[in-house]
Amino acid sequence: MAEGRIRVTPELPPEQIGSCSVDFRLGSEFSVFEHSRHPYIDIRDRAGIQEMMRTVIVGPGEPFILQPSEFALAITEEKLELADDILGRLEGRSSLGRIGIIVHGTAGLFDPGWTGQATLELSNLGRMPVALYPGMRICSMTFEPLSSPSSNPYRTKPGNKYAGQTRPLASRLASEAGGE
């Protein structure tokens, strides 16, 4: 971070910097599926999965209630920029895992050259609703150097789907050739 190869904005306060990771905070924008209006998700539907979701903006001091078995997308407050020779890994926080909150299902790797805010894949595996508050520490990021810069950094990769994101974006799986 001191060399500028990992950039986080806004600047992190000392309490968010750990011995081998940095904590990111939960943003105030969420996307939830409107499952009562749509019978299923068709991953080949080019009309877009985002249209099947409703945006929820949570006001200052207000909670987002994640119901049992519910899934929601969220965004971090912080923006991350990685140099072409650094990769990032997003990890859930143990304190949240112990109450059934999963922060990401599969998308924990941030390619070299990544830029944007991280979309979180929130799930409540527990039996009780959980109040999540914007601004709370929601996940941690660790970083690993590569032996050399990537020849295909994410931000310049043709067809990248999520570079520069500033809000929780739904799957863009249908944009891939054949939707598969």
KAMO-V172043 format. One record per backbone hydrogen bond with DSSP energy under -0.5 kcal/mol. NH is the residue of the N-H (numbers start at 1). CO is the residue of the C=O. E is the energy in kcal/mol with one decimal. If there is no record, write none. Layout:
NH:CO:E + NH:CO:E
//
This chain:
4:1:-1.2 + 7:81:-2.8 + 9:79:-2.1 + 16:13:-2.2 + 17:14:-1.7 + 18:16:-0.6 + 18:21:-3.3 + 22:141:-2.1 + 23:16:-3.3 + 24:139:-2.6 + 26:136:-2.6 + 27:75:-3.2 + 30:56:-2.6 + 31:73:-2.4 + 32:54:-2.4 + 33:71:-0.5 + 34:52:-2.7 + 35:33:-1.4 + 37:34:-1.8 + 38:34:-0.9 + 42:40:-0.6 + 43:41:-0.7 + 45:42:-1.9 + 46:44:-0.9 + 48:45:-1.4 + 49:171:-0.6 + 52:49:-1.9 + 53:50:-1.6 + 54:32:-3.2 + 56:30:-3.0 + 58:28:-2.8 + 58:56:-0.5 + 62:59:-2.1 + 64:132:-3.2 + 65:63:-0.6 + 66:64:-0.7 + 66:130:-2.9 + 67:65:-0.8 + 69:124:-2.7 + 70:67:-2.0 + 72:122:-2.2 + 73:31:-2.8 + 74:120:-1.9 + 75:29:-0.7 + 76:118:-1.5 + 77:25:-2.5 + 79:9:-3.4 + 80:116:-2.9 + 81:7:-2.4 + 82:114:-2.8 + 83:5:-2.4 + 86:83:-1.4 + 87:144:-2.6 + 88:110:-2.5 + 89:142:-2.7 + 90:108:-3.1 + 91:140:-3.1 + 93:138:-0.7 + 96:93:-0.8 + 97:93:-2.3 + 98:94:-2.0 + 99:96:-1.7 + 100:97:-1.5 + 101:96:-2.3 + 102:100:-0.6 + 102:123:-2.7 + 108:106:-1.4 + 110:88:-3.2 + 111:109:-0.6 + 113:83:-1.4 + 114:111:-1.7 + 116:80:-1.8 + 117:165:-2.8 + 118:78:-0.6 + 120:74:-2.7 + 121:103:-1.5 + 122:72:-2.4 + 122:120:-0.9 + 123:102:-2.1 + 124:70:-1.6 + 125:100:-3.4 + 125:123:-0.7 + 130:66:-2.0 + 132:64:-2.8 + 132:130:-0.6 + 134:62:-0.7 + 135:26:-3.2 + 136:133:-2.3 + 138:24:-2.5 + 139:24:-1.4 + 140:91:-2.7 + 141:22:-3.0 + 142:89:-2.4 + 144:87:-2.5 + 146:85:-2.9 + 150:84:-3.5 + 154:112:-2.8 + 155:113:-0.9 + 156:153:-1.3 + 157:153:-0.8 + 157:154:-0.9 + 160:157:-1.8 + 164:115:-3.8 + 165:162:-1.6 + 169:167:-0.6 + 175:172:-1.6 + 176:173:-1.7 + 179:176:-2.8 + 180:177:-0.9
//
